[in-house]
Amino acid sequence: MFCSCRVTYGDEPNTHTCPVCLGHPGALPVTNEKAVELGAMAGLALNCEVADRSVFARKNYFYPDLPKGYQISQFDLPICTGGHLDVPVGDETIRVGITRLHLEEDAAKNVHVGESGRMHGSVGSMVDFNRGGTPLIEIVTEPDIPSPEAARATANHLKAILQAIGVSEADMEKGQMRCDANVSIRNPDGSFGTKTELKNMNSFRFVERGIVRELERQREILESGGRVEQATVHYDPVADEVHELRSKEFAHDYRYFPEPDLLPLELTAAWVREIRERLPELPDEKKARFVRDYGLSDYAAGVLTADRDLSSFYEEAVAGGADPKQAANWVSGDLRALLNESGTDVSGSKATPGHMVELIGLVEDGTISRSAAKDVLAAVFETGEAPSAVVEREGLASVGGDELSGMVDGVIAENPDEAERVRNGDKKVVGFLVGQVMKASRGSADGGRVRTLLMEKLNGG
């Protein structure tokens, strides 16, 4: 943020450092203009006002990951204020206000040794200063988030926006996005209770679970006649428990004062306008376009546009000739399930939009059944082979009309009691007979054709 060290992930510890980010005496910071631009872009995407003048400040505290003894941040005059975020939560949309967005530098990374890297119970800690000085934006919301589920949805929606505008990859596993949660229970008169802060959670699932556990802890305190103390709280995902770390610091504890080595940021209206004009399509705008242009449901469009790479994959498949609704079903359903199961991002998947176009075409022209296509996609995902090659190798092509008719006759002959019940109007056992035909065809028959043929042969309709 204030020096020229490279920002990397996974390099050897302490190989990207300099006198500025290590806090050597006499070293002077210089503001990274690109970081300021990206901060303003994030603020505009969140409907914030970009200040024409903002000031950096020193936030003083002493931890081993902060060699200067202070962090350069913003306090009284942040770069952005007063925005909002409209977040889908279940069947409703909530508006979450944005209090402020400010620029700062990251601290170094503490690496805890022992106990699988857990801080509590570790035998020691080491510090990697590569991360120290990395540009950060801190986004502070209003207390508008009503539940743990809504907190997780808000974080996910924010991540989608930051990825869409290219401000950050927002990969939580790489520390590119972290989340603190202020948690309180309302008093009987409707006012806010004392808040605690869950620090540095690196998974949206942990955000939700951590808030659930902290609410339970606070309720137990209040129901026993105690009083919640303002504190910093740690969520342990292994034990699924929360523990108090320390009493919560107040602003005056940090002894903020203007950074004497940096001039204020003065941003012209023309510069901000130029950034606004370069904003790409935001997830909400893309979702509305998917509904309008592709005829998708709100839910399907929301799933696809929540992930920048997934929506790009989908649009490439549609551009290649895939039916928009069929492509949405396959990409948001079967493909996404495979990605989640394998922990793979779609950008790193062996399945391509071209594969998806071919797969949908094979189903539409009757070459393979829908159930067989699921097996084909799983093989394509694993190997990167063309769907047609998988179909040929595995013998998954749909059975022909005469062969299918023979299979249906065979199942009827083998199950005379069930066949008679269907003839007498009992439709409950039709599914059983269809299943027997599908089993005989090794899943290569089309379920709809099987059902129609069965009913015709049994004179059931």
N, C-alpha and C positions, 0 to 999 in steps of 0.2 A: 504493500500500500504506500510505503514511503521510501522504498529503496528499489534497486534494480535486480534483486535476487529472483531466480526463476521459481515459479510455482509449479511443483511437480507432485506426483503421488507414487509412493513405492520405491523411491530412490534410497540409496544408502543414507542412514541418519547423519545429520550434521554436515552435509556436503553442499548445501545452498544457504550460506550465511555470509554476513558482512558486518562491518563495524556498526552500521545503522541499526539493523534488526537485532544485533546482539547488545546494543545499548552501550557501546564503548564511549568513553568521555570525548567530547568534542565532535562526535559524529552528528550531522544534521539531516533531518528528514526532508524529502521533497515529495509533494503530493502526486500520485499517479493519476493523470488526466483521464485515462481510459476507465479507471475505477469510478471516478466521479460521473462519467457519462453513463456507465452501466447502472449506477445507483439512481441517477435521475430517470433512466428508462424504466427501472423497476417501479419507482414511485408513480410515474405516469400510467403504467399498466394497472396499478392499484388505485387509480382515480385520486391520487394525492395532488396537493399543491407543491410545486417545486419552488423552494425559497430563492429569492434573488441574492440573498446573502446568508451564509451559514459559517459556523466557526468550529474549529477543532479544539478539543479540551484534553487535559491530562486527567486520567482516572487512576488514582494512586492505590495500589495494593501490592502485597508482597507474597508471591508464590514462586516456586522454582521454575515455572514455565514462562516467567515474565522477567527477563534479565534487567530491563531498565528500572524496574520497580514501579512502573506506571504504563498504562495502555493509552495510546492516542485514540480518542473516540470523539463523539459529539454529545453535547449535553443541552445547554439552553437553546441553541439555535441549530437544529438538525437540518439536513438538506431537504427533507420531505415531511409533510404533515397532512392530516385530515382526509384520508382516503376511505375506501370501503371495498369489501369483497363479498360478492353474492355466492353463497355456498349451498349446493344441493345436499340436503340431509334427509334421506328417506323420501317421503312424498312431498316434502316442502323445501322451500329455499329460505335460508336465513341470511340477513345482512350483518356482516361483521365489520365494525368500524376499525379503521387503521389510525392509531394515535399518532405514530411517527415512524419514519424510516431514517436511520442515520448510518453514516459511514464510520468504520473503525478498522483496526488491524487485529488479526488473530494472535492468540498466544501460541507458544510452542506446544508440543504434544508430550504429555506424561505417559510413559509406558510402564505399567505395573507388572512386576515380576512375580510369578507364582500364582496359585489358585486360578488358573486359566485366565490370567490377565485382570482379575477382579481387584479393585482397589482395596476392599476390606479383606484382610487376611493375607495380602501379598507380603512377600519378604523384603521388598524394596521397590524403588521406582527409578527409572532413567528418563532423561529428557532428550527429545529429538527437536532441534531448533529449525529444521527445514520448514515447518509450518508457520513458525513465528513471523509475523508481518504480512501474512496473506490478507488481501483485501476482503473485508466482510461488509455486508449490510445487515443491520439488525432491524427487524420489523416488529413493532409492538402493536398489539390489537387492543381495542376497547373490550371491557368485560361483557361481551355479547354472546359468548359461546355457552350454551345451556347444559351441555352434557358431554361425557367422554366420547360418545359416538360423533357428536358434532365437532369436537376438537380434532379427532382423526380426519374427518371429512375436510375441515378447514385446512389442515396441514397438507393433505393431498391436493386440494384445489390450488393452494399457493404454489406447491411444487410444480404443478402443470403449467401455471402462468410463467414462472421463472424459467422453465425449460423452453417454453414456446417462444419467449422473447430473446433467448440466448444469453441471459445474464449468468446462469449457472447450470451445470448438469444436474445439480441438486441430488447427487448420489449420497445417501446417508451412510452407506457402508464405507465410503471414502472420506467421511467427515465434511462433505461439501454442503450439507444442510443439517442443522441441529435444532433442537426444540426445547425451550423451557416452558413450563406450564404453571401459571399462578392459579391456585385452587382455593376456593372458599365456599362455605355454605351460608346461605342467606339467613339473617336473623328473623325472628317472628314478625318484626315490623316491616320486613322487606328490604332493609338495608343490607349491605354486604358484610359478611363476617370477616374475621381475621384471615388473611391469606397466607399460604405457604407456597414455596416455589420448588417444583420438581426440576432438577437441573440436567441439561445436556443429554436428553434422550435421543438415541440414534436410530429409532425405528418408530414408524407411525403406530404399529401395533403396541409397542411399549408405551407410547404416549397415552393411548386409550387405556391400557391395563394399569399403568401407573396412576392415572387420575382416578380410576375405579377404586384402587386400593387406598389412595390418599383420602378420598371421600369417606370410605369406610372407617379409616383411622380417626378422622375428624368427628364423625358421627358418634363413635364410641366414646371419645373424650367428652363431647357435649352431653350425651345421654347419661354419663356417669357424674355429671355436675362439674366437670373440669372446664378449663378455658384453653382454647387453641392459641399457641404462641406463634408469632411470626418467625418462620425458620426456613432454612434451605433443607430440602428433603431429597433423598436418593432412592430411586426405584431399582430393586435387584430383580431382574427378569428370571434368574435361575430359581430363586426362592419365591418369586411372585410376592414380594414384600416391600414395604417402604420403611426407611429409617431416617430419623433426623440426623443431619450432618453438623449443623451449627446454627446459631441464631442468624436471622436474615439481616444483611447489611442495609443501611439506609443510604440515600444519596450523599448525606454529609459525611458518612464514614469514608467515602472515597476521596474527599477533599478536592473536588473538581475545581480546576481553574483553567483559563484559556491557555492553549499551547503557545508558548512564547516564540517557538521556532518556525511557526507556520502562519502565513497570512490567511485572512478569511477567504472563503470561496465566494466569488461574485459571478453569478450566472446571468447572462443576458437573456431577455425574452426571445430573441431571435435564435439563440443557441438551443434553448429549451424547445422552441417550436420545431426546429429542424430534427431534434430527437423524436418528438412526438410523431412527426410525419414518417419516420423510419420504423415506427412500431409495427411488427408483423401482426398477422391475424391472431387474436387471443382465443383461448379455449372456448369461452362462451360464444364468441362470434362464429367459430368453426362449428360448434354444436348446432347453432341455429341454421347454418348453411347445410349441414348434413341432413337435418330434418327437412329443410326446404327443397334441396336439390336432389337428394337421394331417396326421399320418402321414408326415412328411418324413424323409429319411435324415439321419444326423448331419452328413454333408458339406453337403447343401443347407441345412439349418438353420444350420450354422456360417457359410456364406457370407452368408446373409441377415442374421443377427444381428450380424455383424462391423461392419455399418454401420447406425447408428440410423435414418437417413432411408430407406435401402433397405428395412429391415424394416417401417417404417411404411407405405411405399408398398405393399409386399406385403400387409400386413394390411388396408389399405383396399380393395385389389382383391378379396381374399377376402370381406370384408364386403359388397362390392357384388355378389357372386354368382359370382365366378370359382372354378373348381375349385381347391382348395388345391395339389394336386400340379402341375397344369398351370401355375398362376400362379407356383409356385416355379421351374419349368423356364424360363419366359419371363423372369421378373425376374432370377434369378441367372445366367442364361445370356445370352440375346440382348440384353436391355436393358442389363445390366451391361457387355457388350462394347461397345455403342454409347457408353455413358458413359465408359468407359476410353479409347476411341478419340478421343473429342471433348474429353476433359479436363473434362467437365461433372459436377457433382454432381446426384444425382437430384432434389434440391429445386429446382434450376434448370432441369430438363428440361421440354421442351414436351409430352412424353408424360406422361399422367396415369393414376392408377389406373383411372379410368373408361374411358379408351382401352384399357387392358389387358383389362378385363372384356369390352368389345365385341369386341376382337380374338380372344380365346379363344372367345367365343360363335360368331363367324363360322367358326372352324375346326371347332368341335364340330358345328355344324349342316350342315357340308359346303359352305358358301358359297364358301370358299376352301381351298386346300391348305395344308399346313404350310409348304412352301417359298415359296408366294406370300405367306403371312402374314409371313415374315421381311422381304420387300420392303415390305409394308404398314407394318410397325413402323418400318422405316428412314425411310419417308416421313413417318409420324406424328411421329417423333422430330425430323425436320428442320423440319416445318411446323406441327405442332400440330393438323392436321386430324383429323376423326373417321375411324377406320378404314374405315367403310362408304363415306365420300366418296372415299377414296383408291382403294378397290376399284372403284367405279363409274367414276371418271375414267381409271384405268389399264387398265380392262377385265380385271381379275384374277380375276373370278368363275370358279369351277370349271366345266369343261365338263360338259354334260349326258350322260346315259347313252348315248343314240344317237350323239351326236357323238364321245364317247370311244371307243365301239365301232368307229366308222369310222376313227378315228386308229390304233387297234390293228391293224385289218385292213390299213391302208395300210403300217404299219411292217413287218408280217409279209411283205407282198407285195414290199416294197423290199429285204428282207434274207432271201431264201430259204435261204441256206446256214446262217445263224445260227438261223433258225426250225427247220430240219431237225435241227440239233445238239441243240436243246432237246427235240424230239420223241423223239430217241434217248437222252434221259436226261442230257445234258450241261447241268447247271444253271449252269455258269460264265458263260454268255453271256446269261442272263436279265437281269442288270443292264444290259448293253449295250442290249438291246431296250427295257427300261423307260426308260432314258435317252433313247432316240430318241423315244419317245412323249411324255416330259416336254418335250423340245425342241420337238416339234410343237405342244404345247399352251401353249408359252411359260411353263411352270412352273405353270400353273393346274390341272393334273390332280392328283389325289391318288395318290401313289406306291403306296400299298397297294392301291387299287382297280385301278390299271394292272397291277400284278403279278398280281393274282388273275384279271383278265380275260385277260391274255396266256396264263397257264397253262391256263385253261379252253379257250381257242381252239386251243391247241397240244396239248391233251390230255396236258399234262405233269403234272397233278395239281391 
